[in-house]
Amino acid sequence: MEELLNENLSDKAKYDYQLVRKALDNDDQQAYAEILKRYREPIYFMLLKMVRKPIEAEDLTIETFGKAFKRLHQYVPTHAFSTWLYKIATNNCIDFIRKKKTTTYSLDQEITGSGGDNFKIDPPSNTLTPEEKIIKKQKIELMQQVVTLLKPRYKTLIELRYFKEYSYAEISEEVGIPLGTVKAQLFRAKELLFEMLKNRKGKI
């Protein structure tokens, strides 16, 4: 991939590429964390201008880095990494805005159809059947088995986040590592977990 490096890139862009290589070639968690640190605020404020809601902008920022880290191998250094990252953020935000514009209806209100007929939305019951409860239990047990195969640092983060439902800040305080590092490592842990579960698909 080195031969594709655009020599016209700025020093900043070349340094970003070095971080990308460290993350990909050495699974360097500090590199992931530094990428997150360098671009988290710029991405957040760009998204905030688009959605105008801090909570939504924060969620979209996290999604952006999740998608970027998952696709990091697709980045080609013929252009700046920041350009590639901003494109992911923008496209993800546009998709989010489009989904928000989808018409929604109240479940308690009758809707008049194009033919003049009135009807109500009857959502399916959230109550699980006995068979569904068994399947859900088996899936949880499989998830717990797979999590034990992760490296200790990843295992701890997944357990705290998804089994104990800790916030990112609480995890940072619990394990004693910076918030940015927690988010970067959780992205990586989820990616590994997804690959393991995909390989075990159909075993329950």
C-alpha positions as CSV (number, residue, x, y, z in Angstrom):
1,M,0.0,0.0,0.0
2,E,3.0,2.3,0.5
3,E,3.4,2.7,-3.3
4,L,0.0,4.3,-3.4
5,L,1.0,7.0,-0.9
6,N,0.4,10.4,-2.5
7,E,3.6,12.4,-2.0
8,N,1.6,15.6,-2.2
9,L,-0.1,14.9,1.0
10,S,0.5,17.3,3.9
11,D,2.7,16.2,6.8
12,K,-0.5,15.9,8.9
13,A,-2.0,13.6,6.3
14,K,1.1,11.5,6.2
15,Y,1.1,11.2,10.0
16,D,-2.5,10.1,9.8
17,Y,-1.5,7.4,7.4
18,Q,1.2,6.2,9.7
19,L,-1.4,5.8,12.5
20,V,-3.6,3.9,10.1
21,R,-0.8,1.5,9.3
22,K,0.0,1.0,13.0
23,A,-3.6,0.2,13.7
24,L,-4.0,-2.2,10.8
25,D,-0.5,-3.9,10.9
26,N,0.1,-4.1,14.6
27,D,-3.4,-3.9,16.0
28,D,-2.0,-0.9,17.9
29,Q,-4.7,0.3,20.2
30,Q,-2.9,3.6,20.9
31,A,-3.0,4.3,17.2
32,Y,-6.8,3.8,17.2
33,A,-7.1,6.0,20.3
34,E,-5.0,8.8,18.7
35,I,-7.0,8.8,15.5
36,L,-10.1,9.2,17.7
37,K,-8.5,11.9,19.7
38,R,-7.3,13.9,16.6
39,Y,-10.7,13.9,14.8
40,R,-13.4,13.4,17.5
41,E,-14.1,17.0,18.1
42,P,-13.9,18.2,14.4
43,I,-16.3,15.4,13.4
44,Y,-18.6,16.1,16.3
45,F,-18.9,19.8,15.5
46,M,-19.4,19.2,11.8
47,L,-22.2,16.8,12.6
48,L,-23.7,19.2,15.2
49,K,-24.1,21.8,12.5
50,M,-26.0,19.2,10.4
51,V,-28.4,17.8,13.1
52,R,-28.3,20.7,15.6
53,K,-28.8,18.3,18.6
54,P,-25.8,17.5,20.8
55,I,-27.0,14.0,21.7
56,E,-27.6,13.0,18.1
57,A,-24.3,14.5,17.1
58,E,-22.5,12.5,19.8
59,D,-24.2,9.3,18.7
60,L,-23.4,10.0,15.0
61,T,-19.8,10.7,16.0
62,I,-19.5,7.3,17.7
63,E,-21.1,5.6,14.7
64,T,-18.7,7.4,12.3
65,F,-15.6,6.0,14.1
66,G,-17.2,2.6,14.4
67,K,-17.7,2.5,10.7
68,A,-14.3,4.0,9.9
69,F,-12.4,1.6,12.1
70,K,-14.3,-1.4,10.6
71,R,-13.4,-0.2,7.1
72,L,-9.9,1.1,7.8
73,H,-8.4,-1.5,5.4
74,Q,-10.4,0.2,2.6
75,Y,-8.6,3.6,3.1
76,V,-6.2,4.3,0.2
77,P,-3.7,7.1,0.8
78,T,-4.1,8.7,-2.6
79,H,-6.0,11.4,-0.6
80,A,-6.0,12.6,3.0
81,F,-7.4,10.3,5.7
82,S,-9.4,13.2,7.0
83,T,-11.2,13.5,3.7
84,W,-12.1,9.9,3.8
85,L,-13.2,10.1,7.4
86,Y,-15.4,13.2,6.8
87,K,-17.1,11.5,3.9
88,I,-18.0,8.6,6.1
89,A,-19.4,11.0,8.7
90,T,-21.3,13.1,6.2
91,N,-22.9,10.1,4.4
92,N,-23.9,8.5,7.7
93,C,-25.4,11.7,8.9
94,I,-27.4,12.2,5.6
95,D,-28.7,8.6,6.0
96,F,-29.8,9.4,9.6
97,I,-31.5,12.6,8.5
98,R,-33.4,10.8,5.7
99,K,-34.6,8.2,8.1
100,K,-35.8,10.9,10.6
101,K,-37.9,12.4,7.8
102,T,-39.8,9.1,7.3
103,T,-43.4,9.6,8.2
104,T,-44.4,8.3,11.7
105,Y,-47.8,7.7,13.1
106,S,-49.3,7.5,16.6
107,L,-50.2,4.0,17.5
108,D,-53.4,5.3,19.3
109,Q,-54.6,7.4,16.4
110,E,-56.6,6.3,13.4
111,I,-55.1,6.9,10.0
112,T,-57.2,7.8,6.9
113,G,-56.0,5.9,3.8
114,S,-56.0,7.2,0.3
115,G,-59.4,5.5,-0.3
116,G,-61.0,7.2,2.7
117,D,-60.9,4.1,4.9
118,N,-59.8,4.5,8.5
119,F,-57.5,2.0,10.2
120,K,-55.1,1.7,13.2
121,I,-51.6,0.3,13.4
122,D,-51.7,-2.9,15.4
123,P,-48.1,-3.6,16.4
124,P,-47.0,-7.1,17.2
125,S,-46.8,-8.1,20.8
126,N,-43.5,-7.7,22.6
127,T,-44.2,-10.8,24.7
128,L,-42.0,-13.7,23.7
129,T,-43.4,-17.2,23.2
130,P,-41.8,-20.0,25.2
131,E,-39.8,-21.1,22.1
132,E,-38.6,-17.5,21.5
133,K,-37.5,-17.3,25.2
134,I,-35.4,-20.4,24.8
135,I,-33.8,-19.1,21.6
136,K,-33.0,-15.8,23.3
137,K,-31.5,-17.5,26.2
138,Q,-29.3,-19.7,23.9
139,K,-28.1,-16.6,22.1
140,I,-27.2,-14.9,25.3
141,E,-25.3,-18.0,26.4
142,L,-23.4,-18.1,23.1
143,M,-22.5,-14.4,23.4
144,Q,-21.1,-15.0,26.9
145,Q,-19.1,-18.0,25.6
146,V,-17.6,-16.0,22.8
147,V,-16.8,-13.0,25.0
148,T,-14.6,-15.3,27.1
149,L,-12.4,-15.9,24.1
150,L,-11.6,-12.3,23.7
151,K,-8.3,-10.8,25.1
152,P,-8.7,-9.8,28.8
153,R,-8.9,-6.1,28.0
154,Y,-11.5,-6.5,25.4
155,K,-13.5,-9.0,27.5
156,T,-13.6,-6.5,30.4
157,L,-14.8,-3.7,28.2
158,I,-17.6,-5.7,26.6
159,E,-18.8,-7.1,29.9
160,L,-18.9,-3.6,31.5
161,R,-20.6,-2.0,28.5
162,Y,-23.1,-4.6,27.5
163,F,-23.7,-6.9,30.4
164,K,-23.4,-4.4,33.2
165,E,-24.6,-1.4,31.0
166,Y,-21.9,1.0,32.2
167,S,-21.5,4.3,30.4
168,Y,-18.3,5.1,28.6
169,A,-17.3,7.5,31.4
170,E,-18.0,4.8,34.1
171,I,-15.9,2.3,32.2
172,S,-13.1,4.9,31.9
173,E,-13.2,5.4,35.7
174,E,-13.5,1.6,36.4
175,V,-10.6,0.4,34.3
176,G,-8.5,3.6,34.7
177,I,-7.9,4.4,31.0
178,P,-8.8,7.6,29.0
179,L,-12.3,7.9,27.6
180,G,-11.0,8.1,24.1
181,T,-9.1,4.9,24.6
182,V,-12.2,3.2,26.0
183,K,-14.2,4.1,22.9
184,A,-11.4,3.1,20.5
185,Q,-10.9,-0.3,22.2
186,L,-14.7,-0.9,22.4
187,F,-15.0,-0.4,18.6
188,R,-12.2,-2.9,18.1
189,A,-13.7,-5.4,20.6
190,K,-17.1,-5.2,18.9
191,E,-15.5,-5.9,15.6
192,L,-13.7,-9.0,16.9
193,L,-16.8,-10.1,18.6
194,F,-18.8,-9.8,15.4
195,E,-16.3,-11.9,13.5
196,M,-16.4,-14.6,16.1
197,L,-20.2,-14.7,16.2
198,K,-20.3,-14.7,12.4
199,N,-18.0,-17.8,12.3
200,R,-20.3,-19.5,14.8
201,K,-23.5,-18.7,13.1
202,G,-25.9,-21.6,12.8
203,K,-24.5,-23.4,15.8
204,I,-27.6,-22.7,17.9
